[in-house]
Amino acid sequence: MPKAHFYLIDKPRFREQPLLLVCELAKKAYAANVPTLILARDPAQAEALDDLLWAFDPDEYLPHQIAGMDADEDEAPVLIASPDTDVPLRPLLINLRDAAPQGAFERVLEVVPADPAAREPLRARWKHYQTLGFELKKFDM
């Protein structure tokens, strides 16, 4: 059964820099040896994530790259894709876009903004995944 996990931003460090939570989630996936695809909202967010993944943990390098930048992207454990790139889905998706991903995957992680006004699209996605029979979980971060 596919899973959809919603991570609600709450802690001050994630409120200040929501993409830090994305880095933490990608780091956990990499440690578990799960190929991950981050669905960035736009090319600027993809670039910001790329920069942050280089710098967020000074003690550990998290291998990653932006889709469409290199021929061997299939080998990158963490791949960042903006909407203008067409890449195959991976077992784990971290979705930062407004729409739910379409296609076959095992698990999707949705990052929920701290701002209650920005949460409406995520409520709709929760219902969407529920309709599709996903196992749903919510975590306060």
C-alpha positions as CSV (number, residue, x, y, z in Angstrom):
1,M,0.0,0.0,0.0
2,P,1.5,3.4,-1.0
3,K,2.0,5.9,1.8
4,A,1.6,9.7,2.1
5,H,3.3,11.3,5.1
6,F,2.6,14.9,5.9
7,Y,5.3,16.9,7.9
8,L,3.8,20.0,9.5
9,I,6.4,22.7,10.1
10,D,6.4,23.8,13.7
11,K,9.9,24.2,15.1
12,P,11.5,27.7,14.8
13,R,14.5,26.5,12.7
14,F,12.1,25.0,10.1
15,R,9.8,28.0,10.2
16,E,12.8,30.2,9.4
17,Q,14.0,28.0,6.7
18,P,11.4,25.4,5.5
19,L,13.9,23.8,3.1
20,L,16.0,22.6,6.0
21,L,13.2,20.1,6.8
22,V,13.5,18.9,3.2
23,C,17.2,18.4,3.7
24,E,16.6,16.4,6.9
25,L,14.1,14.2,5.1
26,A,16.5,13.6,2.2
27,K,19.3,12.8,4.6
28,K,17.2,10.1,6.4
29,A,16.2,8.6,3.0
30,Y,19.9,8.5,1.9
31,A,20.9,6.9,5.2
32,A,18.2,4.2,4.6
33,N,19.5,3.8,1.0
34,V,16.2,4.8,-0.6
35,P,16.4,6.6,-4.0
36,T,14.7,10.0,-3.5
37,L,13.2,12.5,-5.9
38,I,12.5,16.0,-4.7
39,L,9.7,17.7,-6.7
40,A,10.7,21.4,-6.5
41,R,8.1,24.1,-7.1
42,D,10.2,25.9,-9.6
43,P,13.8,26.1,-10.9
44,A,14.7,28.8,-8.3
45,Q,13.6,26.4,-5.5
46,A,15.6,23.6,-7.1
47,E,18.7,25.8,-7.0
48,A,18.1,26.8,-3.4
49,L,17.7,23.2,-2.4
50,D,20.9,22.2,-4.3
51,D,22.9,24.9,-2.4
52,L,21.4,24.0,1.0
53,L,22.0,20.3,0.5
54,W,25.7,21.1,0.0
55,A,25.9,23.2,3.2
56,F,23.3,22.1,5.8
57,D,25.4,19.4,7.4
58,P,29.1,20.3,7.7
59,D,30.0,16.7,8.8
60,E,28.4,14.8,6.0
61,Y,28.0,15.1,2.2
62,L,24.6,14.2,0.8
63,P,25.1,13.1,-2.9
64,H,22.5,14.9,-5.0
65,Q,22.0,16.8,-8.2
66,I,19.4,18.8,-10.2
67,A,17.7,16.8,-13.0
68,G,18.8,17.8,-16.5
69,M,22.2,19.0,-15.4
70,D,24.2,15.9,-15.8
71,A,24.1,12.7,-17.8
72,D,24.6,10.3,-14.9
73,E,21.7,11.7,-12.8
74,D,20.3,8.2,-12.5
75,E,23.1,7.4,-10.1
76,A,22.4,10.4,-7.7
77,P,20.7,9.1,-4.6
78,V,18.9,12.4,-4.2
79,L,17.6,14.0,-7.4
80,I,15.9,17.5,-7.5
81,A,13.4,18.1,-10.3
82,S,11.7,21.3,-11.3
83,P,8.4,21.1,-13.2
84,D,10.1,21.8,-16.5
85,T,12.1,18.5,-16.3
86,D,10.7,15.1,-17.1
87,V,12.2,12.5,-14.9
88,P,11.1,9.0,-13.9
89,L,9.6,8.7,-10.4
90,R,11.5,7.1,-7.6
91,P,10.3,5.0,-4.7
92,L,10.3,8.1,-2.4
93,L,9.1,11.5,-3.5
94,I,9.3,14.7,-1.5
95,N,6.6,16.9,-3.0
96,L,7.0,20.7,-2.7
97,R,4.5,21.4,-5.5
98,D,0.8,22.4,-5.3
99,A,-0.4,19.3,-7.1
100,A,-0.2,15.7,-6.0
101,P,2.3,13.6,-8.0
102,Q,0.9,11.2,-10.6
103,G,2.3,7.8,-11.3
104,A,3.7,4.9,-9.4
105,F,5.7,5.4,-6.2
106,E,5.9,3.8,-2.8
107,R,5.8,6.9,-0.5
108,V,5.4,10.6,-0.8
109,L,6.4,13.1,1.8
110,E,4.5,16.4,1.9
111,V,6.0,19.4,3.7
112,V,3.2,21.5,5.2
113,P,3.9,25.2,5.7
114,A,3.7,26.8,9.1
115,D,1.3,29.5,7.8
116,P,-2.3,28.2,8.2
117,A,-3.4,30.2,5.1
118,A,-1.0,28.1,3.0
119,R,-2.3,24.8,4.1
120,E,-5.4,24.5,2.0
121,P,-3.8,22.8,-1.0
122,L,-2.4,20.2,1.4
123,R,-5.8,19.4,2.9
124,A,-7.0,18.8,-0.6
125,R,-4.0,16.5,-1.3
126,W,-4.7,14.6,2.0
127,K,-8.2,13.8,0.7
128,H,-6.8,12.9,-2.7
129,Y,-4.4,10.4,-1.3
130,Q,-7.2,9.1,1.0
131,T,-9.4,8.5,-2.0
132,L,-6.6,6.6,-3.7
133,G,-6.2,4.3,-0.6
134,F,-2.9,5.6,0.6
135,E,-1.8,5.0,4.2
136,L,-1.7,8.5,5.7
137,K,0.4,9.8,8.6
138,K,1.0,13.3,10.0
139,F,4.1,14.4,11.9
140,D,4.7,17.7,13.7
141,M,8.2,19.0,12.9
